[in-house]
Amino acid sequence: MSFLDVAKKRCSVRNYLPKDVEEEKLLKVLEAARVAPSACNLQPWQIIVVRDFQLKLELYESYPREWFAKAPVILVVCVDHSQSWKRFDGKDYGDVDATIAADHMTLAAADLGLGTCWIGAFDANKCRKALDLPGHMEPIAMLPLGYPAKTDSPDRHETRRKSLDEIIRWE
């Protein structure tokens, strides 16, 4: 499958089959994060793999959606602000680096027949508490991971995405 095919295949999955994700596939998804680029190659992210039912219930408090807690795995992408590169004007690139790693994982998951959904609208303080994160660690995104009960057609991009003319500016 070409990269563009994988990118079009990826969709937000909010309904997962009650089937465990094989360790081999999970490790491939995590490897995709490991090889992601980062500013000055500092790799300031940490991915917390949550499979424990009780911990999923605690994370549910930060994002109370039934489908979320039913995912076989939840990947919590965090940035370590003590390790991230800061631009000369103070902009912390840790958020950017962590989201690149997260995106690599969503694409790797799609390539392996797994589904994810990018969760950003969660209560970061409740998530931080559930995972007992120190102050310099910030949860950036949560990615439920599992086998999708259904997926969207890759053709959806023709009608649900802006055209190139709307998003590209040539010099």
C-alpha positions in Angstrom: 0.0 0.0 0.0 1.4 3.4 -0.9 1.8 6.1 1.8 -1.0 8.2 0.3 -3.3 5.1 0.4 -2.4 4.6 4.1 -3.1 8.3 4.9 -6.5 8.1 3.2 -7.3 4.8 4.9 -6.7 6.3 8.4 -9.9 7.6 10.0 -11.2 8.4 13.5 -12.5 5.1 14.9 -15.0 5.3 17.8 -16.1 1.7 17.9 -13.7 -1.1 18.5 -14.1 -4.9 18.4 -13.6 -6.7 21.7 -10.3 -8.1 20.5 -6.9 -7.7 22.0 -4.2 -6.0 19.9 -1.3 -8.4 19.3 2.0 -7.5 21.0 3.8 -7.6 17.7 1.4 -5.0 16.2 1.5 -2.8 19.2 5.3 -2.8 19.1 5.2 -1.7 15.5 2.9 1.2 16.3 5.2 2.2 19.1 8.2 1.9 16.8 6.6 4.4 14.4 6.7 6.9 17.3 10.3 6.1 18.1 11.5 6.9 14.6 9.5 10.1 14.3 11.5 13.3 13.7 11.8 15.9 16.4 13.5 19.3 16.8 17.2 18.8 17.4 16.4 15.1 17.6 15.7 15.5 21.3 12.7 13.1 21.2 11.0 14.7 24.2 8.0 12.4 24.2 6.9 9.5 26.3 4.1 7.2 25.3 2.2 5.5 28.1 0.6 2.3 27.1 -2.6 1.6 29.0 -4.3 -1.8 28.9 -5.3 -2.1 32.6 -9.1 -1.9 33.0 -8.9 0.1 36.2 -6.5 2.7 34.7 -8.7 3.0 31.7 -11.6 3.8 34.0 -9.5 6.6 35.6 -8.6 8.0 32.2 -12.3 7.8 31.3 -12.8 10.5 34.0 -10.7 12.8 31.8 -12.7 11.9 28.7 -16.1 10.4 29.6 -17.1 8.6 26.4 -18.2 5.0 26.6 -16.5 4.0 23.4 -13.2 5.4 24.7 -13.0 3.2 27.7 -13.9 0.1 25.6 -10.8 0.4 23.4 -8.4 -2.5 24.0 -5.4 -0.1 24.4 -5.1 3.6 25.1 -1.8 5.3 24.1 -1.2 8.5 26.1 1.3 10.8 24.3 3.1 13.0 26.7 5.8 15.7 26.2 8.6 16.2 28.7 9.0 20.0 28.7 12.3 19.6 30.5 13.8 17.9 27.4 12.1 19.8 24.5 13.8 22.3 22.2 12.8 25.9 22.6 13.0 28.3 19.7 14.8 31.7 20.3 11.5 33.4 20.9 10.6 30.9 23.6 8.3 28.7 21.6 8.4 25.2 23.0 8.5 22.6 20.2 7.7 19.7 22.5 4.0 19.8 21.6 4.9 19.7 17.9 7.3 16.8 18.4 4.8 14.8 20.4 2.1 15.3 17.8 4.4 14.2 15.0 5.1 11.0 17.0 1.3 10.5 17.6 0.6 11.0 13.9 3.2 8.4 13.0 1.4 6.0 15.3 -2.0 6.7 13.8 -0.7 6.0 10.3 1.2 2.8 11.4 -2.0 1.6 13.1 -4.0 2.1 9.9 -1.3 0.3 7.9 -1.7 -2.7 10.3 -5.5 -2.8 10.1 -5.9 -1.1 13.5 -7.9 2.0 14.3 -7.3 5.1 16.4 -9.0 8.3 17.2 -7.0 11.4 18.1 -8.3 12.7 21.5 -7.3 16.2 22.4 -10.5 17.4 24.1 -9.7 15.8 27.5 -9.2 17.1 30.9 -5.4 17.2 31.1 -5.3 17.6 34.9 -7.5 14.5 35.5 -5.3 12.6 33.0 -2.1 13.8 34.7 -3.5 12.7 38.0 -4.6 9.2 36.7 -1.1 8.6 35.3 0.7 10.3 38.3 2.7 12.5 35.9 5.3 14.9 37.3 4.9 18.7 36.6 7.3 18.7 33.6 5.3 16.0 31.8 2.2 17.1 29.9 -0.3 14.8 28.2 -0.8 16.0 24.7 -3.1 13.4 23.1 -4.8 10.1 23.8 -5.1 7.5 21.1 -7.4 4.6 21.7 -6.2 1.7 19.7 -7.9 -1.5 18.5 -9.6 -3.3 15.7 -12.3 -1.0 14.2 -15.8 -2.3 14.2 -16.3 -0.3 11.0 -14.3 2.2 9.0 -15.0 5.1 6.7 -14.4 4.8 3.0 -11.1 6.4 1.7 -13.3 8.2 -0.9 -14.7 10.4 1.9 -11.8 12.8 1.3 -13.3 13.9 -2.0 -16.3 15.5 -0.2 -15.1 16.0 3.4 -11.8 17.7 2.8 -10.9 21.1 1.4 -9.6 21.1 -2.1 -5.9 21.8 -2.8 -6.8 25.2 -4.1 -8.3 26.1 -0.7 -5.2 25.2 1.3 -2.2 25.8 -0.9 -0.7 29.2 -1.7 1.9 29.3 -4.4 4.5 32.0 -3.7 
